């Protein structure tokens, strides 16, 4: 097996400071590098539909909850800031993919729903996006993917608990 870029960085640090414990760097560095490469790939099916991953995440959150959501709920569902959600919703509304309506009791609260066009787009894109992601991961066998998913889930649960990112 060939070394990855993180192994090279670790060797350089160990040459400069042999007492350094690079274990955390080895794991977090690889997670960060994988995330960066996956983001660079830019989700081909989404890009072809003119959507960013963040926009698709908003559409998907409304679709999978199968009900109207407030921008605050969408921020929690997508781990985004309220300002980012507001900006994305504006663009999605301009494209006719979502509708926003004011709450009858509290005009400050908006309710977001998918339009028929938005629902159709999510339903068309999700299978294509999953197929694309399957291709991206095709170098790993099913057992390895399952183990990696389970281990990353353990890490995620720990980080969410420690760093305050837990979903409610």
N, C-alpha and C positions, 0 to 999 in steps of 0.2 A: 504494500500500500504506500502511495506517495504521501509525503507530508503536506499538510495544508498550511496556509499563511500563518495561522496562529502558532503552529509548532515552530515555525521559523522565528517568530517574534519571541517565543518562550526561550528558545536556544540562545538568542541574542541577550536576553535579560540574564539568563543563567551564566553566560560567559562574563558579563559585567559584574554580576553579584551572585555568586554560587549559593549563598545562604538564603536567597529570596525564595519564599514559597509561592510559586506561580500557579498553583492549583486553581484558585478562583479565576484567574485570568484565562486559563485554558478552557474552562467551561463557559464563562460569561463572554469571553472573546469569540468563541465559536457560535454561541447563540446570536450575538450581535452581528457577526459577519453573515450568518445565514439570513437573518432578518434583512440586512442591507441588500444582499443579493436578490432576495425574493421581492423586495420593493423595487429594485432596479428592473426586474423582469416586467413589472408594471401591469400584471394581470391582463394579458392579451384580449380575452373576450370582453372585459369591461372597457378597455381602451377603445376597442373597435366600436363599442356602443356610445363612446364619448363620455364615459363615466370614470370617475376616480374610485379607488377602493373605499374611501371614506363616504362618498356619495352612495355607493352601492350598499354599504353597511347601514346607512340610514333607511334606504328603501327596504332592505331585507329585514330590519328590525320591525318596521311597521307590518310587513307581510307576515312574518312568522308569529307576531303577537296577534294578528288577525283582528285588530281593533285600532281605533284612533289612539294616538299617543301625544302627549304634550312634548314640547321641545326639551323640558327638563328630563322627562322619562327617556327621550331619545339620547340625550347626553349621557345618562347613566348606562343605557343599553349599549352604546357604542364607545364608551370610555373617552368621550370628547368634551371639550369645553362648551359652555352654553353659547359663547360667541361664534365658535366654529360651526355648531349645529345651525344657528340662525343664518349664517352666511350660506351654508350648503343648502338649507331649505329654500332660501330665496331663489337660488339658481335652479333647483329642482322644480319649484313652483313655476318659474318662468318657462321651463321646458314642458310644462303640463303633466308632470309625473306625480305631483302631490297637490293636495288642496289643504288650505288652512282655514279654520273657522274660529271665531271668537267664542268663548264660553258664555252662555246666556246669563249666568250669575256673576261672573268675574271677567270683564272685558280684557284684563291683563293676561289671561290664560288663553292660549291657542290650542286647538286640537288639530292634529295632522293625520290625514288619511291618504292612501294611494288613490290616484285616479284610475280609471279602467286601463289607460295607457301605461301607467306606472306598474300596476299589477301584472299586466301582460309582459312588460319588459323584464321584471324580476323573474317571472315564471319561465321566460325564454332563456334568460342569461344564467340562472343558477345551474342548470344541468351542464351548460357549456363551461362555466367557471370551474365546476367540480371536476369535469373531464380534464381541463387544463391543469388544475392542481394535481390530479392523479398522474398526469404526464410528468410534471415537475418532480414528483416523488418516485417516479418509476424505477430509479436506480436502487431503491431500497425494497427488499422483499417484504411480504405482508407481516411476517413475524417481527422484523426489525421496526417497521412502521408502528406496529402495535406497542412494542416495548418503548420506543421513543416517545410516542404519544402519552403513554402511562407515566413515564418518568417526567416529562415536561408538565403534565397535569399536577403531579406531586409538587414540583417546583413552583408552579403558578399558585397553587393553594397556599403554600408557605409564604410566597411573596405578597399575595393579596392580603393575607393576615397581618404580616409585618409592616407593609408599606402603605396600608390603608386603601388599597384598590379593590377591596372585596365588594362584590355585587350584593345588593339587597333586594 
